[in-house]
Amino acid sequence: MILSDIFVVNSANQPPVISGTNLPDSVTRPFPGDSTLLTISVNVNDPDGLCDLREVTFVTVRPNGVTLPPIPMSDNGNGEFVFSNYVSFSSDPTSYGYFKYTFTARDRSNVLSNPVIDSIKFVQPQ
């Protein structure tokens, strides 16, 4: 008996679609010693089924123009992909202002969605 992997190509494959983001308009950075949980989520569909999604990621561009590496998002099981992290105090002046987020989804055929861009304004505590 011979066993080997079979590569299947879906010639009618369609790209995933990011249908919306759930980001706050602004976030106040906490005072020293405090932190705030920030949850970023996006809604993603794939015409070929949610099981066809391989990954959803976002890239962050800081107000000073520095681009951070892609960050993976986790599937909550119903087409919403979530990333949570804590926002903490920062004395770095480049940690205030508009952070731009570019979201993309990739399916199992390596087809990318159209990117979706959103932003959050990080402000100093008063």
C-alpha positions, 0 to 999 in steps of 0.5 A: 500500500502506498500512502502520500499526501494529495494536494487539492486546488479549489479553482473556484476559491474566493478570498476571505473578506474582513467585514468590520473592525471593532476598535475604540476611537481613542484610548487614554494611556493609564497613569504609572503603575496602572494598565488597561486591557485593550481588545481589538477584534475584526469580523472575517468571512470566507465564501469557501467557509470559515474552515478555509481561513488560515490566519488573520493578522494586523500590522501596526504603524506608530505615530512616528512612522515605525511599522511593527511586525504582523501580530496574529489574531485568535479565532473565537469560533464564530468568524470574529478574530480577537487580539487582547493586550494591556496598554500601560503608561509610557513616557515615550512621546512617540506612544501618543497620537494615532496608531494605524492598524492594517488587517488582512486575512489569508485562506488555505490557498494563500489568497489574501483579503483586501486590507482593512485599515483603522486607527486608535488615538492614544492620549496622555492621562489628564 
